[in-house]
Each structure stands twice: as structure tokens, then as C-alpha cells.
Amino acid sequence: MATIIVGMADLRVCKTPDTLTTLGLGSCIGVCIYDKITKITGMAHIMLPSLTNYAGQNRAKFADSAVEDLVRLMVSMGATRSALTAKIAGGAHMFAGGSDILKVGDRNAEACLGVLAKLRIPVQARDTGGSHGRTIEFYSDTGALKIRSVGAGEKMI
């Protein structure tokens, strides 16, 4: 069993019994997609809502392109498209103030949910918002997502 680290603006796919993990989700979102039939598992660490106006940039950095690329990669590895489900975590409000421009976490969460809805991938669970960072581990054998937060403890969704 290996633990595969997903960096910032990165995406990875694994098969059971491996685990995917990403560290330091503040306003970023961890999108975790699971196929319960094949147990092919994917995770993307998304930093911004949309690739629009950022042509030529790393596609894994943006919700709209990263989620589509992750699904395409999972299917190419044998995932059953109709069996995919998702869980998301992150999207914290990391900066004080009420300006909408500072609410990157909220915008990231909304963008991820929108892309998943467009792709008809049901979101089984989410842990978003708040003002605390998160580290997540996604288990390919069960599809469980462990979330650890300083000050908010640990939970499984």
C-alpha cells in the first residue's frame, strides 16, 4: 500500500489499496472522486475557480479544467463513468474582511460543485468553509475521506 501525495495545482489517480493525500488546503479545494466498482480513486488540489483568462497555465490549478481532466484520466485507467461519486473538502475563508474578492474559498467550492453537477457526478459529502486549513486522505479501498484540521480535530466523511 502506497500513500501518493497530491501537490498544489496537481491531480493524481490510484487503485486500491493505495491512498491519496494532500496537505495544506486553505482556500484551495480537494476534489476526491471514487468509483466503488473498480475502486479507481482520484484527487485534485484546486487553487482557483476557472481557467478562463489563464490560457497556457497548469490545468490542474483550476476547478473547471482539473475536474474534467481527473475524470478523463480515471476513465482511461478503467473507471466506470456512471459509477463515479465525489467528496470535497477545503475552501476556507483564510483572510479577514468582507470583500468578495477575498472569498476565494467560497468561489472555489462553488466552482467545484458546478463542474461536478455539469458532469453528473453526485457529491456524497463535503466539508468546506470555515476559517481553518485541512489535510485530507482519500482511501481507495472504501472511498472514505479523512479530514484533519488544526483546531477542528479529525473526522471521516
N, C-alpha and C positions, 0 to 999 in steps of 0.2 A: 504494500500500500504506500503510495506516494502522496505528499502534500504539494500541490502545484500553486505557486504564488502568482497572483494576477496583479501586475503593477498598475500604476495610474495610467489612464488612457490606454488600457490593454484589454484583451479578451483571450480566454483560454477555454478549451474543451477537454474533458476527460471521460473515461469509462470506469465503472465500478472495478475495484474498490477504492479508487483514488479520491482525494478531497481537493477542492479548490478553496483558496483563501485570499482575501485582500485586506490590507491594513489601512488605517487612517482615513476612513470615509467621513469627511466633514460635510460640506455641501455636495460632495460627489454622491453618486448612487451606485450601489452594487446591484446589477440585474442578474438574477440567477434563474436559469431555465433548465427544466428537468423533463426527461422522457421516462416515465415509470415502466414502460415496456422494455426498452433497450438499456435503460439506466445510463444513457449518454447524458452528460451534465455539462452545462456551460455557464460561464460568468464573465460579465463585462464590468469594468470600473470606469464609469462615465463621469466626465467633468463638466460638460456643457450641454445645453438642450439641443442645439441644431448646427449642422454642418454648413448651413446657408451662410454665405459671406466668408467662409473659411476654406475655399477650394484649395486643394493641394495639401491640406493638413492631415494628420493621422485620423482616420475614420473611427478608430476605437475611442476617441476622445468625446464623441458626440452621440447623444441618445438616438437620434434618427438613423444614423448610419451604423452605429455599433450593434444595436439590437438586430437589425436586418442581417448584418454580416455574421453575427453569432448564430442566428437561426440557420443561415445558409451553410455555415461550417458544420453545425451539428447534424444537419440532414445529409451532408456529404459523407459524414462518418457513420451513417446508418440510422440516425434518429427518425422516428415516425412523426412526421409533421403534425398530424392530428392529435397526437398524444402529449404534446408539449404543454407544460404549465409553468408559471413563473412566480417568483417571490422577489421582492425588492427591499432594500434597506439603505439608509443614509438620508441625504437631503436635509441635513441640519441647517439651522439658521445660525451661522457662525460669527456674524458681525452685528454689533449693536446698531440700532437705528431703524427707522420705519420705511426707508426708501425701498421701492420695489426693485431697484437696480441691485440692491444688496441681498435680495431674497433669491439667490442663485439656487439654493437647495430646493425651495418650493417649485421653481421653474424646472429644475432637473427632474423632480418627481413627476410633475405633470407631463413633461415630455416623454418620459419612460412609459408611463401609464397609457399615454396616447398611442405610442408606437405599438405597444403590446396589444391594445384594443384593435388597432388597424390590422395587425397580423392575426387577429383572433386567437391570441394566446391568453387564456384565463389567468388572472393573478390570484393565487391561492392565499397569499398573506403578504403583509407589508409592515415595515417598521421604519417610518420616515418622520422627518420634522424634529422638533425639539432643538436643543442647543448643545448636544453632546455628540462627540465623534464616535464612530463604531469600527470594530474589526469583525469581519464575518468569516465563517467557514461553512461551505456547502458540501454535503455528504452525498456522493453518488450512489451509495447503496440504499439510501432511504429517501433522499430528496429533502432531508431536514436542513434547516439553516440555523446555525448557532450565531448569535449576536452578542458581542461583549462591548460594554461601554463603561468608560470611567464615570463613576457617579451614578450610573443607571443599572449596574450589575450585568448579569448574563441571562439570556433566555433563548429558547428554541421556538422557531415558527415553521 
